[in-house]
Amino acid sequence: MNVKFLINDYALIWSLLFNASISESIHKLKQKLWLNYKKEYNNSYKDKAQILADFKNYIPNDDTIYNIILENKEYEKLAKQAEKYRLEIMKLWDSHKKEIANLFKNIIKKDLKNYNFLIVNKELNIIDSIKHTETSTTEDTYIIGLPIDKKEPKKVILKILLNILEKEIKNYPLNTQDFKKAILELAVLNEFATQISNRSCYISGDPALNELKRRLYPYWLMYLGVSKADFTKYMMRDNIAFDIDKYAYEKELKKMNIEEFIDFCIRNKRYIIRTELIEVI
């Protein structure tokens, strides 16, 4: 998986137009545009899909709104802020390239596409993409403007990766979607986060998924290729305990990728759910 962090004026302007205003001056500019160019403003809403589908060659049918904003001094300031943010998030991502590669090699066990991240102002707090209809698409494009937590800057990486995987991993029926969500959390928010933080992060994630994740945990360790002899070490690391003798070691799990593992868990969900609840130490 290769990624590029880019600035695209159309993506940035569209995001400023159709998300919450991040400053009083932008709010006033949007109001002025709405009053004087209501038709053009409304028509611009549909541009997002075209921008994300082919941002390199995108030219709006009507560039009235875009040109007005491009000539505004406030936009020049916001574009500079977005460029500064681009450098920040690119540096953060590059500092964890090896760990991210390990995530896909040893945890996801599946190659993904290449990604373009069109950077917008982090105050917008958004991550957005479109669903491609062409199965042969080799790259996807996201609009990203997420704040970076000064105390835990790695959280933004986790959010991006989880969002990508939620989109890339196939959809499941409504009554089994919780298995997909729980296993993706185990992959990104728990195991991957543990590896890049050097401390267990297995309490992280949606509290509504905690019970399911505890029930999946023994099978998750098998999927990761953890030997039965090392189960106790991992249980101590993650503060999760289960009776090792009550679980047959499923050797085939370590040969599966993430989708195959989700499929396995869904096929065996009745057995997994009916086992006694894993206790937190």
N, C-alpha and C positions, 0 to 999 in steps of 0.2 A: 504494500500500500504506500503510494507516494502522495504527498500533499503539497499544495501551494497556497500561500496566504497572499491575497491580492486586494487592491483597492479598485473598485469600479464605480464611476460617478453615478451611473444609472441606478445601480443597486443601492448605493448610499442615499441618493435623493429619494428613491421610492420608499425606502425604510423610514426616512424622516417624514415623508408625507403621510404615510398610512399606519404609523404607530404613535404611541403617546408622545406628546411634545416634550422635548428634553430641556427646553429653555423658554423663557417668556418671549424672546425675540422670534424664535421659530414658531411659536404658537401664533403670534401676531401675523407673521408672514403667511402661514397656512390659512388663517382667517381671511386675509386680504386676497389670496389666490382663489379661495372658495367663492368669495363675493364677486370677483371680477372675471374668473375663468371657470365657472362651475362645470360646464360641459367638458372642458379639457381635463379638469381635475378628476371628474368621475371616470372619464375614459382611460386615464392613466392607471387606474386600479388593476386592470387586467394585464399590465405590462410585466408584473413579477414573473409569471410563468415563462414568458418569452426571454426575459433577462437570464433566468436560471438555466433555461434550456440551451442557450447559446450566447453567453455574455460577451464572448470575444467578437462576435459579428453583429451584436444587437444594435439596431438603430430604430428609435421610436417613430411611429407613423406621424405623430404630432409632437414636436419637441418644445412646444411653447412653454409649458410648465418647467421643464428641465432647464431650458435656457435662462429663464427668469431666476431660478435658484442658483445656477452656476455663476451668474453675474452678481449675486448678493454677497456682501462682505462677510456676513455671518456664516455662509456656507464655506467660504475659504478657511475660516477658523475651525469649523467642524471637520473639514477634510484633513487638516493638519493634525487634529486630535486623533482622527481615525488612523492616520499613518503612524502616529506614535504608538497607538494601541496595537497596530499590526506588528510592529517591531517587538513589542512586549510579549505578545502571545506566540509569535514565531520563535523567539528566544526560549520561552518556556517549553514549547513543544520540542524544539531541537535538543534541549537539555535532557529530554526523556525518550529520545528516539530508540535507544536500545531496549528500554523497558516496553515501549509500545510495540516494537517488533516482536518481542518475547510474548506479549499478550496474544498476538495473532498466531504465532507459531506454536506455542505450548498450551494456551488456554482456549482460544477460539478454534485453533487448528483449521483455519479456513482463510484462504486468500480473499481479500476484498478489492474493491475498485480503487482507482485513484480519485483524489478529492481536491476540488478547488474551494477554498474558503474565502468568500468575498466579505471583507471586514467592514463593519459599520461601527458607529459609536457604541461603546460599551454601556452607556447609560440607557440604551434602548432595551437591553436585557432580552435579546431574542436569539433564537437559532431556528432557521427555517430552510426548507427545501421543497422540491416537488417530486411527485411519484413519476418515474419514467415508465413509459409504456413499452419501450423497446428493450427486450431482454438482453440485447447485445451491447448495451451501453457500457462502456469501459470506464467512465468517470462520472462523478456526480458533483453538483455544485450546491454549496450551502451559503446562506447569508448568516453571518455570525457577529453578534455584538453582546458579549457576556462579560459582566464585571469580574475582575480578578481579585479574589480575597487575599489581602496582604498577609494574613496569618496562615492561610492554607491555599496558596496559589494553584496547587495541583488539582483542586476541585473543578476548575474550568476544563481541564483535560478530561477528567472523568465524565463530565456532563456531555462534552462533545462526542466522546467514544460511545457512551451509552445511547445517545441520540442516533448516531450512525448505525449501530447494531440493531436498534429497535426497527429501523427502516429496512435494513438489508436482510435481516433474518426473516424468513417467510412468515406469513400470517397464519394464525391458528384459529380454530373455532372459538367462539366467545367463551364457552365453558372450560376451555383449556388455556386461555391466554395468560392466566396467572402463572402457569408453569414457565412460559416463555419469559415473562417479566422477572420471575424469581431467579431463573437460571442466568439471565443476563446480568442481574444484580450480583449474583455470586461471582460471575466472571469479572465484571468491571469494578463495581463499588466495593467488593469484598476481597477477592484474591489478588487482582491487579493492584488495587489500592494498598493492600498489605505489602506487596512486593516493592512498591515505590516509596512507601512510608517507613518501612522497616519496623512496623508494629501492626498488630492485628486490627483489621477494619471490618470484622465480621458482624458488628452490631449496626453497621451503616445500611441505609436504604429505607424503603417504605415499611413502616411498622406493620402494616396489614399483611405483608408477605413473610414476616418473621417465622411464624409457625411452619409454613410450607418449606421455607429454606432450611429450617432445622431438620425436617423430615428428609429432605433431599441431601443433606450434608454427607452422610456416609457414602452415598452413591457418587456425590460430587468429588470426594477424595479419590474414589476408584477411577473416575473419569480423568482426574489430573494425573493418574499413574502413581499415586501414593501407595506404597506397599502396606499390607496389613500390619506389619511389624512397626511401621511408623505412625499408625493411626493415633496412638496415645500422644505422641509428640505434637501432632496437629491439633488434637483436642485441647491440649494444654495451651497451645499458642492462641487458639481462637475462643477459649473459654466455652466450648460446647462439648457435652459428654453424651456418649451413647454406648450401649452394651455391644461390644465388638463381636461377641460370640453369636449374637442374634442375626448377623448379616453374612450371608454367603458372599464371597468375593467374586464380583462379576468381572472377569479378566477382559472381556471384550470391550468394556466401557472406555478403556484408555486408548483404544484404536479409533474411537468415534470423534467426529468434529462436533461443534456446538449444536448444530441442527439435528444431527443424528442422536445426540444425547437428549435433547428436548423431546424428540420423537419417542425414544425409549422410555422416558419418564412418563409421558402421556399414555403410552400403551400399558404401562404398569402402575398407573396412578392409583387404582383401587388398593393395590398392595402397599404402595408407598404411604398413602394417607392413613391406612388402617394400622400401621405399625405404631407402637407406643411413642409418645411425644419425646423428642430429644430434649434433654434438660440443659439449661444454661448453668454453668458452674457458678 
